[in-house]
Amino acid sequence: MKTVSGIFATVSAVALLSGVPGLAHAQATAPAGPEAVSDSELVEAVIVTGSRIRKDASAVGPLLTLTSQDIAQAAPTSVGDILQKLPSVGVSLNSNGSQGTSYGVSAINLRYLGSAEGSGNRTLVLVDGHRWVNAAGGRSFRDFVDLNTVPLGIVDNIEVLKDGASAIYGADAIAGVVNIHTKTKVEGFELNARIGATDRGDNENYSGYLNWGKSFDRGSVLLSGSYSKTKPILTADRSLTVRAFTPLTAPPPSPTGLFALPGLANNAYFGTGASFATTAGVITPIPGVTSIGAGSLADNAFRVASLPADDYNPITQGLYASGPSERAGFFGRLTYDLTDNVTLKVEGLYNRRRSSQVFRPVLLDIRGSNGISIANNQAYNPFGTANGVPLANALAFSGSSFRIQRYAPDVGLLASYQTVETSRFAAGLDGHFELAGEWRWDAYYSHSKNKASFLSTAGINYEHVKNALASPATCAAAAGCVPLNIFGQITPEMANYIRYDGTDRNGATQDDFSANISRDLFTLPAGPLGFAAGYEYRKESAYSVPDAFSSSVSTVLPLISGSPQTPTGGTPADPTRGSYDLHEVYGEVSVPVLKDLPGVYRLEVDGAVRYSKYSSFGGKATTKIGVAYRPVEDVLLRGTFSQGFRAPSILELYQSPRGQNFVGVDPCNGGGAGKTGCAGVPVSYNQAQFNGGLIAGLTSGNADLKPETADTYSVGVALTPSQLPGFSLTVDWFEIKVANAIASQTATQVLNTCANTGAFCNLVERQSTGEISRLTQAVVNLSRIEVSGVDATARYVVTNDLGRFEASIDVSYLDKFRTFIPQPDGTTVVDDRAGKSDQPRSTFPHWKGQAGLRYSKGDFDGGWKVRYIGKSDDIANNAVNGGTTKAIFYNDLQVGYTVPDTQVSLGLGIDNVFDKMPPPSAANNPINFDIYTYDVRGRYLYGRVSAKF
């Protein structure tokens, strides 16, 4: 509390200083940057994101506004479509791909600070200044807002504050705040429709909304309905994703630096044991590969023995490069003036999303260590020996070391299907009264729910696999048993017996009450001293309940030693439930200090403090102070310091242990020569031979977590030169330091740290063959994070007899993104992600930007926008691609026309005019690109129509 007292003491002293006689009255000035407004537009003070005090639109911190015109011209299909293209936004969950943890969710991840891949849990999302319920619909509930739950038809404009704001809004506002403002008044009908598809004829989208509104004597009503349907892109329909790329060193070099192994996607060739030629050069099989004889095999299958694994069918096509989704939303609002000073607002919302993903064919993992063996007289064993291994073979397996893996598309594709329903009811009062001046107040309550049902298909019941591979007598004794042909074609009857479809119900509920009051306390010589204060109560609860079978029987995972095991050696998925509540109070002041002095056109200081008391961990105070200084009217110098925090989420606190297959590259492949943590791993070890290259493990929560804390610093300059009307330039430097960061290291991070330093090796269990039998991933207050960079925005608008011309450029430079991980030996491992792309779905280029040209005259308007994502280091592929994920430019074209004497507008657009595909990345095998950073659609064409009547 010393910090809190210090800030208020400083602000009080400044207020006293500003009382010196002779200082003149303050004047409102416009901000610099894309959100700049003219003096004529500053008719009255308003509340802008980043403050509860009514003031002009000149924000102390860097604030970007996407206007209704910006949104209409971009013609997005969702809120996430337009936000995720901002240069300051990092890897964010979206509908792309067959990897990752999106499950149809859309997030915004400012400054790359989401604690999990692509999440937005360190960016606060508000709707009309109020919190929105957290997401649901993945394998469990989420700890951030799903932008797909906000219907696009109700959105008027969006403000993005790229600065810490926990002292104003509470937890989660570490990287910044996104405030989505909904439409307030609509008169009559408002129609918007859009249709689009790629020039390859896929990824079709049909979307639109219909609003109706009417104002009456004491209020207004607004009704809105919206709908959007998007079809998928198959991996087979893009050259980049048609097969899994494998980094090889065979000559001659490939144009992309990557090579495709024909027929297989598991990084190793198994066949006759002889070298063979491909377009990539001559490839030699792994040493020690020996054929074990002929047999009846399915098409495109290879059967060999190579201690300790026997690999079969490759991953086939049918996966999604971009997944389908369907959304429908309904919204209603009634606004009514109860008195001349009090207004009632009542809102209701319902939104439903259906989405799906296809990941890969089923991987059958037949292990002796699971108690499974193939009987010598099993119906489809062509060899007549146990497990199909000739007795005379020198590589014959013994005991539990027997193992066969086979991708089995004839059993089914691993797929996920989500239905997510969002409902929200809210009611509020706002008004003003006179008491030694005018006071403004508001009180607001909302009750929100996200409810999801999750279906995962083609899991495997290994108890049934065990029966189906046993002797005829054993299979006959098991109810419904159908013998399994592991060496050949698997019939529908066989597949139905071993296959399992699992379900998961999950959801999140939020109850939120807030009350705020504000006024100008008194007038200082430089202007009125603004004040705001408030109280908030919030309760968050969530649940995830798998079906009874998943809670007791393994569906996909192989043996995980040392964990609670089911009859098949897997890990049960237990239900997760949890809740917490909190009380918060805050105060904020805005002090005009000086104005109209030599060298001081205007000087203003803002300060805020907030205290939060959580049932889960206790109390936390945060503060913020900002300074805005104009030496002359055309130049604004601004700086802020803010404290922030993020409370542990329900998932992080209470998630039950759950089995999971991780994606990661094992640095101990080939024995990991010279690496500390690879001692004892045999040279013959190849990760691809085990579990299809996936890593078996566990995830779990931690009830002892403490909140993350953050210090944010920003310094910037904004120029609006009067000698060049219409021009503005802003440059802002930022640094964010997060302590006690809650994290579960990725499989790649755990493995690399273990291999290189010996730390975290207690989280990795291996068998004598080198195979990883379990990797444990639990969330902890593990590390600290330091992020810094620079944002720059320039805009120039000229209006003359020829029309209106607008040019803009927005650039973000990521200087550093360092994670400091303490080690058991007292040392610290520093991982700087800036400029790298060597982990799955984790591209952190130094440079990102977008530039645009726009022209309008009369009924015509048109624009061209260029979006740039810079190069990054892909050290996972440094042997063949120069260690680089290449830079890319996306070019978008849009034209519009308003039919004369009507309110009908038509538009046509082409996204990615030059049909650029994402740069290939070995770190993202088998989908081959970072699905949360790049667009796999290619050239995309759309048309839109809007009308008011």
Buried (B, 14 or more C-beta within 10 A) or exposed (E): EEEBEEBBEBBEEBBEBBEEEEBEEBBBBBBBBBBBEEEEEBEEBEBBBBBBBBBBBBBBBBBBBBEEEBBBBBBBBBBBBBBBBBBBBBBBBBBBBBBBBBBBBBBBBBBBBBBBBBBBBBBBBBBBBBBBBBBBBBBBBBBBBBBBBBBBBBBBBBBBBBBBBBBBBBBBBBBBBBBBBBBEEBEEEBBBBBBBBBEBEBBBBBBBBBBBBEEEEEBBBBBBBBBBBBBBBBBEBBEBBBBBBBBBEBEEBBEBBBBBBBBBBBBBBBBEBEEEEBEBBEBEBBEEBEBBBEEEBBEEBBBBBBBBBBBBBBBBEBBBBBBBBBBBBBBBBBBBBEEEEBBBBBBBBBBBBBBBBBBBBBBBBBBBBBBBBBBEEBBBBBBEBBBBBBEEBEBBBEEBBBBBBBBBBBBBBBBBBBBBBBBBBBBBBBBBEEEEEEBBBBBBBBBBBBBBBBBBBBBBBBBBBBBBBBBEEBBEEBEEBBBBBBBBEBBEEBBEBBBBBBBBBBBBBBBBBBBBBBBBBEEBBBBBBBBBBBBBBBBBBBBBBBBEBBBBBBBBBBBBEEBEBBBBBBBBBBEBEBBBBBBBEBBBBBBBBBBBEEEBBBBBBBBBBBBBBBEBBEEBBBBBBBBBBBBEBBBBBBBBBBBBBBBBBBBBBBBBBBBBBBBBBBBBBBBBEEBEBBEEBBEBBBBBBBBBBBBBBBBBBBEEBBBBBBBBBBBBBBBBBEEEEBBBBBBBBBBBBBBBBBBBBBBBBBBBBBBBBBBBBEBBBBBEBBBBBBBBBBBBBBBBBBBBBBBBBBBBBBEEEEEBBBBBBBBBBBBBBBBBBEEEEEEEBEBBBBBBBBBBBBBBBBBBBBBBEBBBEEBEBBBBBBBBBBBBBBBBBBEBBEBBBBEBEBBBBBBBBBEEEEEBBBBBBBBBBEBBBBBBBBBBBBBBBBBBBBBBBBBBBBEBBBBBE
